[in-house]
Amino acid sequence: MAIGKIEGKIGLALMERPIDRAKRDTNGRFINEPGSMADSPICVKFSTEVDELLRSLPSRSDKIRQWVIEGLEREGLLTREP
């Protein structure tokens, strides 16, 4: 969060968050858009060796997500539109 001086006082700068840009229905509920994330994560445990390797990745969430999607496509369970 950005911090800046406003009239000699320290204050928080207003920043737009992704959630602020999310579309909502007439009742204020979020509308799922293509490519949007699910409401809750799927958590799994791995062996110690695999866990250490995964945790060493710089963008592990993105990489694990990519591998899962590729596996689902390879198994014929997911077809992405071009």
C-alpha positions, 0 to 999 in steps of 0.5 A, spaced: 500 500 500 502 506 498 503 511 503 504 519 502 504 525 505 498 529 505 498 536 507 504 535 512 500 528 515 502 521 513 496 518 509 494 512 505 494 513 498 488 511 494 489 505 489 484 501 485 484 494 487 482 488 482 476 487 486 474 494 485 473 493 477 469 486 478 463 486 475 457 486 479 449 484 478 443 488 480 444 485 488 451 487 488 454 480 487 460 479 483 459 476 476 463 470 474 467 472 468 470 467 463 477 466 466 475 468 473 478 464 479 473 460 483 471 462 490 475 457 494 482 454 493 483 446 492 488 444 497 493 438 496 499 435 500 505 433 496 511 428 499 516 432 502 521 432 496 515 434 491 513 440 496 520 442 497 521 443 489 514 446 488 516 451 494 522 453 490 519 455 484 518 463 483 511 463 481 509 457 484 501 458 484 501 460 477 506 454 475 501 449 479 495 452 475 498 451 469 500 444 470 494 442 472 490 445 466 495 442 461 494 435 465 486 436 464 487 438 457 491 432 456 486 427 459 481 430 455 477 433 461 478 440 459 477 443 452 479 451 452 476 455 446 481 458 442 
